[in-house]
């Protein structure tokens, strides 16, 4: 068609084609916006959690973020708060372990087995070649936890405990140790959570102890890093690393879930000693594996009773399974002793839900108080 001016007008586009072009344009715009949003979301994810394969986000020539750099940042930030623990006087044979500062005035967390039966205790802080004398404030061999104190120090860097409720299998974690003042870093993924792990008793290595609520990872923890922190990618302590002997004389590597020790650390720092609620009974945790394989109820299987103790006085019998304390149901993430320590206090009256040969009943008990008993 020729207009009066002689210029050729563009061919008229059918209405259907115009709609198709508009749709295509919208799709292109949406893809561009989606790409920008996705880059932001991916960046946020990499900052808050890790993946099992190395990830890289390239946001241009000036910004480049990798999973490796995130791990390095966590290790760099944590390292000043991780110390070497030496268990012997100068010039003698001694053991080496790690610990981490939980207060700026010198309270450190480590393993009981690192400091058990030590002739002398000293701490080396990063960047400081001076040996600082240390003392054990208190410990719990059932969780392999010990709290040390170095006097006369202040303003030290610390690490904070994180909430482990969201810890998931496949999540990236970082183990940091400080053998002889040098940094040891191991990374890996969480293989399992809330496991019962058998290892040498912290005080009597010839005996085995079943540690409840442990984290298993594929991080290769150096024995000298035992007692150091297991960190999430936010730099929070989710566990205390343990490298201990197993039943065959080899070594088993795991971490005690922070939920099992946090309240004990707080009590030791606050009161200078550890007193935990007690039922006056020896128990074994029945896990989801016991439930699946043997049809047993989840909870604490009562194996021994102290005559006249709270459990015996309440009518609990050997062979009973405690499935709940008040409204708190026992499971892999909430084993009996941990629930008592974290949520109850000595002298408190509680309701015990009991499974006795398949029949549920409830009993009233008044909790006692005692220092954790070693194997």
C-alpha positions as CSV (number, residue, x, y, z in Angstrom):
1,X,0.0,0.0,0.0
2,X,1.4,3.4,-0.9
3,X,0.5,6.5,1.1
4,X,-0.2,9.9,-0.5
5,X,3.4,11.1,0.3
6,X,4.8,8.2,-1.7
7,X,6.4,6.4,1.3
8,X,5.7,2.8,1.6
9,X,3.9,2.0,4.8
10,X,5.0,-1.1,6.8
11,X,2.9,-4.2,6.2
12,X,0.0,-4.5,8.6
13,X,0.5,-7.2,11.3
14,X,-2.4,-9.4,11.9
15,X,-3.9,-9.1,15.4
16,X,-2.9,-12.6,16.4
17,X,0.7,-12.0,15.5
18,X,0.7,-8.8,17.5
19,X,-0.4,-10.6,20.6
20,X,2.2,-13.3,20.0
21,X,5.0,-10.7,19.8
22,X,3.8,-9.1,23.0
23,X,3.8,-12.4,24.8
24,X,7.4,-13.1,23.6
25,X,8.5,-9.7,24.8
26,X,7.0,-10.3,28.2
27,X,8.7,-13.7,28.5
28,X,12.1,-12.2,27.6
29,X,11.6,-9.4,30.2
30,X,10.5,-12.0,32.8
31,X,13.6,-14.1,32.1
32,X,15.9,-11.2,32.6
33,X,14.2,-10.2,35.9
34,X,14.1,-13.9,37.0
35,X,17.8,-14.2,36.3
36,X,18.6,-11.1,38.5
37,X,16.4,-12.4,41.3
38,X,17.9,-15.9,41.1
39,X,21.4,-14.5,41.4
40,X,20.4,-12.7,44.5
41,X,18.7,-15.7,46.0
42,X,21.7,-17.9,45.1
43,X,24.0,-15.5,46.8
44,X,21.8,-15.6,49.9
45,X,21.8,-19.4,49.9
46,X,25.5,-19.6,49.6
47,X,25.9,-17.2,52.6
48,X,23.6,-19.2,54.8
49,X,24.2,-22.8,53.8
50,X,26.6,-24.9,51.8
51,X,26.2,-27.6,49.2
52,X,28.0,-30.9,48.7
53,X,29.7,-29.6,45.5
54,X,31.7,-26.4,45.2
55,X,29.5,-23.5,44.1
56,X,30.5,-20.2,42.5
57,X,28.4,-17.1,41.8
58,X,29.9,-14.6,39.3
59,X,28.2,-11.3,39.5
60,X,30.6,-9.5,37.2
61,X,34.3,-8.7,37.0
62,X,34.5,-7.2,40.4
63,X,32.4,-9.6,42.5
64,X,33.0,-13.3,42.8
65,X,31.9,-15.6,45.6
66,X,32.8,-19.2,46.1
67,X,31.9,-21.8,48.7
68,X,35.6,-22.2,49.5
69,X,36.0,-18.6,50.3
70,X,33.0,-18.8,52.6
71,X,34.6,-21.7,54.5
72,X,37.9,-19.8,54.7
73,X,36.1,-16.8,56.2
74,X,34.5,-19.0,58.8
75,X,37.8,-20.6,59.7
76,X,39.6,-17.3,59.8
77,X,37.0,-15.7,62.1
78,X,36.9,-18.7,64.5
79,X,40.6,-19.4,64.7
80,X,41.5,-16.6,67.2
81,X,39.0,-18.2,69.7
82,X,40.4,-21.8,69.4
83,X,43.3,-22.7,71.7
84,X,45.7,-25.5,72.3
85,X,45.4,-27.4,75.5
86,X,48.6,-29.0,76.8
87,X,48.2,-31.7,79.5
88,X,51.7,-32.0,81.1
89,X,54.4,-29.8,82.6
90,X,57.2,-28.3,80.4
91,X,59.9,-30.8,79.4
92,X,57.7,-33.8,80.0
93,X,55.7,-36.1,77.8
94,X,52.2,-34.6,77.4
95,X,49.0,-34.8,75.4
96,X,47.7,-32.2,73.1
97,X,44.1,-31.2,72.5
98,X,42.0,-28.2,71.5
99,X,39.3,-26.0,73.1
100,X,37.4,-22.9,72.3
101,X,36.7,-19.7,74.3
102,X,33.1,-19.2,75.4
103,X,33.7,-16.1,77.5
104,X,36.2,-13.3,77.0
105,X,37.7,-13.7,80.4
106,X,39.1,-17.2,79.8
107,X,36.5,-19.9,80.1
108,X,37.1,-22.6,77.5
109,X,35.1,-25.7,76.3
110,X,36.9,-28.9,75.6
111,X,36.5,-32.7,75.9
112,X,36.7,-34.4,79.3
113,X,39.0,-37.1,77.9
114,X,41.4,-34.4,76.7
115,X,42.1,-33.2,80.3
116,X,41.2,-36.4,82.3
117,X,44.0,-37.5,84.6
118,X,46.2,-34.6,83.4
119,X,49.3,-33.9,85.6
120,X,49.3,-30.3,84.6
121,X,47.2,-28.1,82.4
122,X,48.3,-25.2,80.2
123,X,46.7,-23.3,77.3
124,X,48.3,-21.6,74.3
125,X,46.2,-18.9,72.6
126,X,46.7,-18.2,68.9
127,X,49.5,-15.7,68.3
128,X,50.7,-16.0,71.9
129,X,53.7,-18.3,72.7
130,X,53.2,-17.9,76.4
131,X,51.8,-20.9,78.3
132,X,48.9,-19.9,80.4
133,X,48.1,-22.1,83.4
134,X,44.6,-23.5,83.4
135,X,42.3,-25.4,85.7
136,X,39.3,-27.6,85.3
137,X,36.2,-25.9,86.6
138,X,34.0,-28.9,86.2
139,X,33.2,-31.7,83.7
140,X,30.6,-34.2,82.5
141,X,32.0,-37.5,81.3
142,X,28.6,-38.5,80.0
143,X,28.8,-35.8,77.4
144,X,32.6,-35.7,77.2
145,X,32.4,-32.0,78.2
146,X,34.9,-30.1,80.3
147,X,35.1,-26.4,81.1
148,X,38.5,-24.9,81.8
149,X,39.5,-21.5,83.2
150,X,42.5,-19.4,82.5
151,X,42.8,-16.6,85.1
152,X,44.2,-13.1,84.5
153,X,43.0,-12.7,80.9
154,X,40.3,-10.4,79.4
155,X,39.0,-9.2,76.1
156,X,39.5,-12.5,74.3
157,X,37.6,-13.5,71.2
158,X,34.8,-16.0,71.7
159,X,32.5,-18.4,69.8
160,X,28.8,-18.6,70.3
161,X,26.6,-21.7,70.3
162,X,24.0,-22.0,67.5
163,X,20.6,-23.6,67.4
164,X,21.1,-27.1,66.1
165,X,17.4,-27.9,65.6
166,X,17.8,-27.0,61.9
167,X,20.9,-29.1,61.4
168,X,20.4,-31.4,58.4
169,X,22.1,-34.3,56.8
170,X,24.1,-33.1,53.8
171,X,24.8,-29.7,55.4
172,X,28.4,-28.4,55.2
173,X,30.3,-28.0,58.5
174,X,33.8,-26.9,59.5
175,X,35.9,-28.4,62.3
176,X,38.6,-26.1,63.6
177,X,41.4,-27.1,65.9
178,X,44.6,-25.6,67.2
179,X,47.3,-28.2,67.7
180,X,50.4,-26.4,69.1
181,X,49.2,-23.0,68.1
182,X,48.8,-23.9,64.4
183,X,45.4,-24.0,62.8
184,X,43.8,-27.3,61.7
185,X,40.7,-27.1,59.6
186,X,38.6,-30.0,58.3
187,X,35.4,-29.6,56.2
188,X,32.8,-32.1,55.5
189,X,29.1,-32.8,55.3
190,X,26.8,-34.1,58.0
191,X,26.3,-37.8,57.5
192,X,23.8,-38.3,60.4
193,X,22.4,-36.5,63.4
194,X,21.1,-37.6,66.8
195,X,23.1,-40.8,66.7
196,X,24.2,-42.9,69.7
197,X,27.9,-43.4,69.4
198,X,30.0,-45.8,71.5
199,X,33.5,-44.7,72.4
200,X,36.0,-45.0,75.2
201,X,34.9,-43.6,78.5
202,X,36.4,-40.2,79.2
203,X,37.9,-41.2,82.6
204,X,38.3,-45.0,82.2
205,X,39.4,-45.6,78.6
206,X,39.1,-49.3,79.0
207,X,35.4,-48.9,79.4
208,X,33.0,-47.9,76.6
209,X,30.3,-45.2,77.0
210,X,27.3,-44.7,74.7
211,X,27.2,-41.0,73.9
212,X,23.7,-39.8,73.0
213,X,22.8,-37.2,70.4
214,X,26.0,-37.1,68.4
215,X,26.7,-35.7,65.0
216,X,28.6,-37.9,62.5
217,X,30.4,-36.2,59.6
218,X,33.0,-37.1,57.0
219,X,35.3,-34.3,58.3
220,X,38.7,-35.8,59.2
221,X,39.2,-34.5,62.7
222,X,42.8,-34.5,63.8
223,X,43.2,-36.1,67.3
224,X,44.9,-33.0,68.5
225,X,41.8,-31.0,67.4
226,X,39.6,-33.0,69.7
227,X,37.7,-30.6,71.9
228,X,37.5,-27.9,69.2
229,X,34.3,-26.5,67.7
230,X,32.2,-27.9,64.9
231,X,30.8,-24.9,63.1
232,X,28.1,-24.2,60.6
233,X,28.7,-21.9,57.7
234,X,27.4,-19.0,59.8
235,X,30.3,-19.6,62.2
236,X,28.2,-20.8,65.1
237,X,29.2,-23.8,67.2
238,X,26.8,-26.7,66.5
239,X,29.0,-29.4,68.1
240,X,32.1,-30.2,70.1
241,X,34.5,-32.4,68.1
242,X,35.6,-35.7,69.6
243,X,38.3,-38.0,68.4
244,X,38.2,-41.0,70.8
245,X,39.1,-44.7,70.9
246,X,36.6,-47.2,69.7
247,X,36.0,-50.8,71.0
248,X,38.6,-52.2,68.6
249,X,41.4,-49.9,69.6
250,X,40.9,-47.7,66.5
251,X,39.5,-44.2,66.5
252,X,36.0,-42.9,66.1
253,X,35.3,-39.3,65.0
254,X,32.1,-37.5,65.9
255,X,30.8,-34.4,67.6
256,X,28.6,-33.9,70.6
257,X,25.5,-31.9,69.6
258,X,25.7,-28.4,71.0
259,X,22.2,-28.9,72.4
260,X,23.6,-31.5,74.8
261,X,26.2,-29.3,76.3
262,X,25.1,-25.7,76.0
263,X,23.1,-25.5,79.3
264,X,25.9,-27.4,81.1
265,X,28.5,-24.9,80.0
266,X,26.3,-22.0,81.1
267,X,25.7,-23.6,84.5
268,X,29.4,-24.3,85.1
269,X,30.4,-20.7,84.1
270,X,27.7,-19.3,86.3
271,X,27.9,-21.5,89.4
272,X,31.4,-23.0,89.2
273,X,30.0,-26.5,89.4
274,X,27.6,-28.8,87.6
275,X,24.5,-30.3,89.3
276,X,22.0,-32.1,87.1
277,X,18.5,-33.4,87.7
278,X,18.5,-37.1,88.5
279,X,16.0,-39.9,88.6
280,X,18.4,-42.2,90.5
281,X,18.3,-44.7,87.7
282,X,20.7,-46.0,85.0
283,X,19.1,-46.0,81.5
284,X,19.8,-46.7,77.9
285,X,18.4,-44.6,75.1
286,X,16.1,-46.4,72.7
287,X,16.4,-44.8,69.3
288,X,14.4,-44.8,66.1
289,X,16.5,-47.7,65.0
290,X,15.4,-49.7,68.0
291,X,11.8,-48.7,67.2
292,X,12.1,-49.9,63.6
293,X,14.1,-53.1,64.1
294,X,12.8,-54.4,67.4
295,X,9.4,-52.7,67.8
296,X,10.5,-51.0,71.1
297,X,9.1,-47.6,72.2
298,X,11.4,-44.6,71.9
299,X,12.6,-43.3,75.2
300,X,14.9,-44.2,78.1
301,X,15.0,-47.9,79.0
302,X,15.5,-48.2,82.8
303,X,18.2,-50.8,83.5
304,X,19.2,-50.1,87.1
305,X,17.5,-48.3,90.1
306,X,19.0,-46.7,93.2
307,X,17.2,-47.9,96.2
308,X,15.1,-45.0,97.6
309,X,15.9,-42.8,94.6
310,X,13.4,-40.7,92.9
311,X,12.5,-43.2,90.2
312,X,12.2,-46.1,92.6
313,X,10.1,-44.1,95.0
314,X,7.8,-43.2,92.2
315,X,7.2,-46.8,91.3
316,X,9.4,-47.1,88.3
317,X,10.8,-50.6,87.7
318,X,13.7,-52.0,85.7
319,X,12.6,-52.7,82.2
320,X,10.2,-49.8,82.1
321,X,10.7,-47.3,79.2
322,X,10.2,-43.6,80.0
323,X,8.7,-42.1,76.9
324,X,8.0,-38.6,78.1
325,X,8.8,-36.2,81.0
326,X,5.8,-33.9,81.5
327,X,4.9,-32.8,78.0
328,X,8.3,-33.5,76.5
329,X,8.3,-36.7,74.4
330,X,11.6,-38.5,74.2
331,X,13.2,-39.3,70.8
332,X,16.6,-39.3,69.1
333,X,16.9,-35.5,69.4
334,X,15.6,-35.5,73.0
335,X,17.3,-38.3,74.9
336,X,16.3,-38.7,78.6
337,X,19.4,-37.3,80.3
338,X,19.6,-34.3,78.0
339,X,15.9,-33.5,78.5
340,X,16.3,-33.6,82.3
341,X,19.4,-31.3,82.1
342,X,18.0,-28.8,79.6
343,X,14.4,-28.4,80.7
344,X,14.1,-29.4,84.4
345,X,15.8,-28.7,87.7
346,X,16.6,-30.7,90.9
347,X,13.7,-30.8,93.3
348,X,11.1,-30.3,90.6
349,X,8.1,-32.6,90.5
350,X,7.5,-34.2,87.1
351,X,5.1,-36.6,85.4
352,X,6.8,-39.6,83.9
353,X,5.0,-41.4,81.1
354,X,6.0,-45.1,81.3
355,X,5.6,-47.9,78.9
356,X,5.6,-51.1,80.9
357,X,5.3,-54.3,78.7
358,X,3.2,-52.4,76.2
359,X,0.9,-50.6,78.6
360,X,1.2,-46.9,79.1
361,X,0.9,-45.4,82.6
362,X,2.0,-42.2,84.4
363,X,3.9,-41.8,87.6
364,X,4.8,-38.7,89.7
365,X,8.5,-38.2,90.7
366,X,10.5,-35.6,92.4
367,X,13.8,-35.1,90.8
368,X,17.0,-35.4,92.8
369,X,20.2,-33.6,92.0
370,X,23.7,-34.9,91.6
371,X,27.0,-34.4,89.7
372,X,27.0,-36.5,86.5
373,X,28.2,-40.0,87.3
374,X,31.1,-41.4,85.1
375,X,31.2,-44.9,83.9
